Amino acid sequence: MPRLSVILPVRNGERTIARAVTSTCRALPADAELVIFDDGSTDSTPTLLRSFESASVRVITSPVSVGVATALNMLIDRTDSEFIARMDADDVTLTGRFGYQRRAISPGAAVNFTTVLEWRPDSRRVSPAAPLPISARAFPYHLLMTNPVSHPTLFAKRAALVRVGGYRQVPAEDYDLWLRLASEGIGIRRLAIPTLLYRMHPQQVTSSLEWRHASWTDRTVAAAFGRLSDMLLGRPFSRLVSLGFDATVGPQEVERTLADFAARLESAIADLPPWDRRILMRRLAGRCEAVRAMGRTDESGATVPQP
């Protein structure tokens, strides 16, 4: 039985899947496997995947698309390893990734992520992110303001993912899972060293304003956020970004909510190391300003982009 299963869902990924699979296989430890879910692809992806099948690469095929959350849960159900790692069909795994992340698993952090190198193939440009780690103690507070990690860098103990029921069918299935993990007291951290070339392109789902609005207003994710904020801050809050476009909430109520959130957060993190506190308060300031900017217009009448 492999100790690690790297799970990779793909749909119509003929342009990028070969490099994603090849780079992942090169980084696989001897006791690991790559398991790919072909989510009803209608291009040449199925043919490409068959050429990769081997003792360490398995392919599961669905004749119709079931969506990413269901595909990921099926991948988890069809594997039995101690550890689960994620990979996407359009990214590139860097050498040494899985050993580095497995060594970082500990009783206090059953889940970890890493930073990434943002990769824009059209311009042949790679942009390194600041190599800033996030400790297991600070991570839940970061989740109250944003999703601070890239989903395909996930490395986790299977038991942690199973404990919270895996992925759910929501617009931000990854963020929703992190919220539930944190609410269960499962330690999560972000490691400093990048392990992935993360492809940036205009067609990314998360760059769509429609997708963002769906994520911000989803009741299931809102409930998960409320549970975590109640646990950490002593009161269930709505996601801060939802304040910026909720027409029923006036400017004064927005300011009162932001002030209450900030006061509770500052009190809750008072015993964290100074570095963690500074980063969190800086992130909070940026998030509050973004919320205030939503709906404003500049001198030309153009709407300020939403976070």
C-alpha positions as CSV (number, residue, x, y, z in Angstrom):
1,M,0.0,0.0,0.0
2,P,1.4,3.4,-0.9
3,R,2.0,5.8,2.0
4,L,1.1,8.8,-0.3
5,S,-1.5,9.2,-3.0
6,V,-1.3,12.4,-5.1
7,I,-4.8,13.0,-6.5
8,L,-5.3,15.0,-9.7
9,P,-8.7,15.7,-11.3
10,V,-8.7,16.8,-15.0
11,R,-11.3,17.8,-17.6
12,N,-10.2,18.6,-21.2
13,G,-6.6,19.2,-20.2
14,E,-4.9,18.1,-23.4
15,R,-2.7,21.2,-23.6
16,T,-1.2,20.9,-20.1
17,I,-1.8,17.4,-18.6
18,A,1.4,15.8,-19.9
19,R,3.7,18.2,-18.2
20,A,1.7,18.1,-15.0
21,V,1.8,14.3,-14.9
22,T,5.5,14.1,-15.9
23,S,6.7,16.6,-13.3
24,T,4.6,14.9,-10.6
25,C,6.0,11.5,-11.4
26,R,9.5,12.8,-11.3
27,A,8.9,14.1,-7.8
28,L,7.1,11.0,-6.4
29,P,8.8,9.1,-3.6
30,A,9.2,5.4,-4.0
31,D,6.2,4.7,-1.7
32,A,3.8,7.0,-3.6
33,E,1.2,6.8,-6.4
34,L,-0.4,9.4,-8.7
35,V,-4.2,8.8,-9.1
36,I,-5.9,10.8,-11.9
37,F,-9.6,11.3,-12.3
38,D,-10.7,12.1,-15.9
39,D,-13.8,14.1,-15.4
40,G,-15.7,13.3,-18.6
41,S,-13.1,14.8,-21.0
42,T,-14.1,15.3,-24.6
43,D,-10.7,16.1,-26.0
44,S,-7.6,14.0,-26.3
45,T,-7.0,13.9,-22.5
46,P,-8.2,10.2,-22.2
47,T,-5.7,9.0,-24.8
48,L,-2.9,11.0,-23.2
49,L,-3.7,9.6,-19.8
50,R,-3.7,6.0,-21.0
51,S,-0.1,6.5,-22.1
52,F,0.9,7.3,-18.5
53,E,-0.7,4.3,-16.8
54,S,1.8,2.3,-14.8
55,A,2.4,0.7,-11.5
56,S,2.6,4.1,-9.9
57,V,0.0,6.0,-12.0
58,R,-3.7,5.0,-12.0
59,V,-6.4,6.6,-14.0
60,I,-10.1,6.6,-13.1
61,T,-12.5,7.6,-15.9
62,S,-16.0,9.1,-15.7
63,P,-18.0,9.1,-18.9
64,V,-19.7,12.4,-17.7
65,S,-18.5,15.4,-15.8
66,V,-19.2,15.2,-12.0
67,G,-17.5,18.4,-11.0
68,V,-14.3,19.0,-9.0
69,A,-15.6,18.3,-5.5
70,T,-17.2,15.0,-6.4
71,A,-14.1,14.0,-8.4
72,L,-11.8,14.8,-5.4
73,N,-14.0,12.8,-3.0
74,M,-14.0,9.9,-5.4
75,L,-10.2,10.0,-5.6
76,I,-10.0,10.0,-1.8
77,D,-12.4,7.1,-1.6
78,R,-10.5,5.1,-4.2
79,T,-7.2,5.4,-2.4
80,D,-6.1,4.1,1.0
81,S,-2.8,5.8,1.7
82,E,-1.8,7.5,5.0
83,F,-1.2,10.8,3.2
84,I,-3.1,12.7,0.5
85,A,-1.6,15.4,-1.7
86,R,-3.2,17.5,-4.4
87,M,-2.1,18.4,-7.9
88,D,-3.8,20.3,-10.7
89,A,-3.8,19.5,-14.4
90,D,-2.2,22.8,-15.5
91,D,0.6,23.2,-12.9
92,V,4.1,21.9,-12.6
93,T,5.4,20.0,-9.5
94,L,8.9,21.0,-8.4
95,T,11.6,18.5,-7.4
96,G,11.6,17.5,-3.8
97,R,8.1,18.7,-3.1
98,F,6.6,15.6,-1.4
99,G,9.5,14.7,0.8
100,Y,9.6,18.3,2.0
101,Q,5.9,18.4,2.8
102,R,5.8,15.0,4.4
103,R,8.6,15.9,6.8
104,A,6.6,18.9,7.9
105,I,3.6,16.8,9.0
106,S,3.4,16.8,12.8
107,P,1.0,16.1,15.6
108,G,0.2,19.8,15.7
109,A,-0.1,20.2,11.9
110,A,-1.7,17.3,10.1
111,V,-2.2,19.5,7.0
112,N,0.3,21.7,5.2
113,F,0.6,23.8,2.1
114,T,3.5,25.7,0.5
115,T,4.1,28.9,-1.3
116,V,4.2,28.8,-5.1
117,L,6.0,30.4,-8.1
118,E,3.3,32.2,-10.2
119,W,3.9,31.2,-13.8
120,R,2.6,33.0,-16.8
121,P,3.5,30.8,-19.8
122,D,2.4,33.4,-22.4
123,S,5.0,35.9,-21.2
124,R,7.5,33.2,-20.0
125,R,7.6,34.9,-16.7
126,V,7.8,33.3,-13.2
127,S,7.1,35.5,-10.2
128,P,8.3,34.2,-6.8
129,A,5.9,34.9,-4.0
130,A,7.4,36.1,-0.7
131,P,8.6,33.0,1.1
132,L,6.5,33.7,4.2
133,P,5.4,30.7,6.3
134,I,2.2,30.7,8.3
135,S,2.3,28.9,11.6
136,A,-0.4,26.4,12.7
137,R,-1.4,28.8,15.5
138,A,-1.9,31.8,13.1
139,F,-3.4,30.0,10.1
140,P,-7.1,29.9,11.4
141,Y,-7.0,33.7,11.8
142,H,-5.8,34.2,8.2
143,L,-8.8,32.2,7.1
144,L,-11.1,34.8,8.6
145,M,-9.8,37.3,6.0
146,T,-8.8,35.3,3.0
147,N,-7.7,32.0,1.6
148,P,-3.9,32.2,2.0
149,V,-2.9,29.1,0.2
150,S,-3.0,27.5,-3.2
151,H,-5.2,24.3,-3.3
152,P,-2.8,22.2,-5.5
153,T,-0.1,22.4,-2.8
154,L,-2.2,20.5,-0.2
155,F,-0.5,17.7,1.7
156,A,-2.5,16.1,4.5
157,K,-3.1,13.1,6.6
158,R,-6.0,11.2,5.1
159,A,-7.6,11.0,8.5
160,A,-7.9,14.7,8.8
161,L,-9.8,15.1,5.5
162,V,-12.0,12.1,6.2
163,R,-12.8,13.4,9.7
164,V,-14.5,16.5,8.3
165,G,-16.3,14.7,5.4
166,G,-14.1,15.7,2.5
167,Y,-15.1,18.3,-0.1
168,R,-18.6,19.8,-0.5
169,Q,-20.4,21.0,-3.6
170,V,-19.9,24.8,-3.1
171,P,-18.3,27.5,-5.2
172,A,-15.1,27.5,-3.1
173,E,-14.7,23.9,-2.2
174,D,-11.1,24.3,-1.1
175,Y,-11.7,27.3,1.3
176,D,-14.8,25.6,2.7
177,L,-12.7,22.6,3.5
178,W,-10.0,24.7,5.2
179,L,-12.6,26.4,7.4
180,R,-14.0,23.1,8.6
181,L,-10.6,21.6,9.3
182,A,-9.7,24.7,11.4
183,S,-13.0,24.5,13.2
184,E,-12.2,20.9,14.2
185,G,-8.9,22.0,15.7
186,I,-6.9,20.3,13.0
187,G,-3.5,22.1,12.6
188,I,-2.8,23.7,9.3
189,R,0.4,25.5,8.3
190,R,2.0,27.1,5.2
191,L,5.6,26.3,4.5
192,A,7.9,28.9,3.1
193,I,9.7,27.1,0.2
194,P,7.7,27.0,-3.1
195,T,7.0,23.5,-4.5
196,L,4.8,24.3,-7.5
197,L,4.8,26.4,-10.7
198,Y,1.3,27.7,-10.4
199,R,-0.1,28.6,-13.9
200,M,-1.8,32.0,-14.1
201,H,-4.2,32.7,-17.0
202,P,-7.3,34.8,-17.7
203,Q,-9.6,31.8,-17.9
204,Q,-9.0,30.8,-14.3
205,V,-12.3,30.2,-12.5
206,T,-11.3,32.1,-9.5
207,S,-10.6,35.2,-11.6
208,S,-14.3,35.4,-12.6
209,L,-16.3,38.1,-10.8
210,E,-19.4,35.8,-11.1
211,W,-17.6,33.0,-9.3
212,R,-16.4,35.4,-6.6
213,H,-19.9,36.6,-5.9
214,A,-21.2,33.1,-5.8
215,S,-18.5,32.2,-3.3
216,W,-19.1,35.2,-1.1
217,T,-22.8,34.7,-0.9
218,D,-22.9,30.9,-0.6
219,R,-24.8,30.0,2.6
220,T,-22.9,26.8,3.2
221,V,-19.5,28.5,3.2
222,A,-21.0,31.4,5.2
223,A,-22.1,28.9,7.9
224,A,-18.6,27.4,8.0
225,F,-17.1,30.8,8.3
226,G,-19.5,31.8,11.0
227,R,-18.6,28.7,13.0
228,L,-14.9,29.4,12.8
229,S,-15.3,33.1,13.6
230,D,-17.5,32.3,16.6
231,M,-14.8,29.8,17.9
232,L,-11.9,32.3,17.4
233,L,-13.6,35.7,18.1
234,G,-16.5,34.8,20.3
235,R,-19.1,35.9,17.8
236,P,-20.2,34.5,14.4
237,F,-19.3,37.0,11.7
238,S,-20.3,37.1,8.0
239,R,-17.4,37.0,5.6
240,L,-16.0,40.5,5.4
241,V,-16.1,40.7,1.7
242,S,-19.9,40.1,1.8
243,L,-20.3,43.5,3.5
244,G,-19.0,45.4,0.5
245,F,-21.7,44.5,-1.9
246,D,-24.7,43.8,0.4
247,A,-27.1,46.5,-0.4
248,T,-29.0,46.0,2.9
249,V,-26.0,46.9,5.0
250,G,-25.4,50.7,5.2
251,P,-21.9,52.3,5.5
252,Q,-22.3,52.9,9.3
253,E,-23.1,49.2,9.9
254,V,-20.1,48.2,7.7
255,E,-17.8,50.4,9.9
256,R,-19.3,49.0,13.1
257,T,-18.8,45.5,12.0
258,L,-15.3,46.1,10.8
259,A,-14.4,47.8,14.1
260,D,-15.8,45.0,16.1
261,F,-14.1,42.3,14.0
262,A,-10.8,44.2,14.3
263,A,-11.0,44.6,18.1
264,R,-11.9,41.0,18.6
265,L,-9.1,39.8,16.3
266,E,-6.5,42.0,17.9
267,S,-7.5,40.6,21.3
268,A,-7.6,37.0,20.2
269,I,-4.1,37.1,18.7
270,A,-2.4,39.0,21.5
271,D,-0.5,35.9,22.6
272,L,0.9,35.0,19.2
273,P,4.5,35.9,18.3
274,P,5.0,39.5,17.2
275,W,5.7,38.5,13.6
276,D,2.4,36.6,13.3
277,R,0.5,39.5,14.9
278,R,2.1,42.1,12.5
279,I,1.3,40.0,9.4
280,L,-2.3,39.4,10.5
281,M,-3.0,43.1,11.4
282,R,-1.5,44.2,8.1
283,R,-3.7,41.7,6.2
284,L,-6.7,42.9,8.2
285,A,-6.0,46.5,7.3
286,G,-5.8,45.6,3.6
287,R,-9.0,43.6,3.8
288,C,-10.9,46.4,5.5
289,E,-9.8,48.9,2.9
290,A,-10.9,46.6,0.1
291,V,-14.3,46.2,1.7
292,R,-14.7,49.9,2.0
293,A,-13.6,50.4,-1.6
294,M,-16.2,48.0,-3.0
295,G,-18.9,50.0,-4.6
296,R,-16.9,53.2,-4.7
297,T,-16.2,54.9,-8.0
298,D,-13.1,56.8,-9.1
299,E,-13.2,60.3,-10.6
300,S,-13.9,58.9,-14.1
301,G,-16.9,57.0,-12.8
302,A,-15.3,53.6,-13.1
303,T,-16.0,51.1,-10.4
304,V,-13.1,50.2,-8.1
305,P,-12.3,46.5,-8.7
306,Q,-13.6,44.2,-5.9
307,P,-11.3,41.9,-3.9
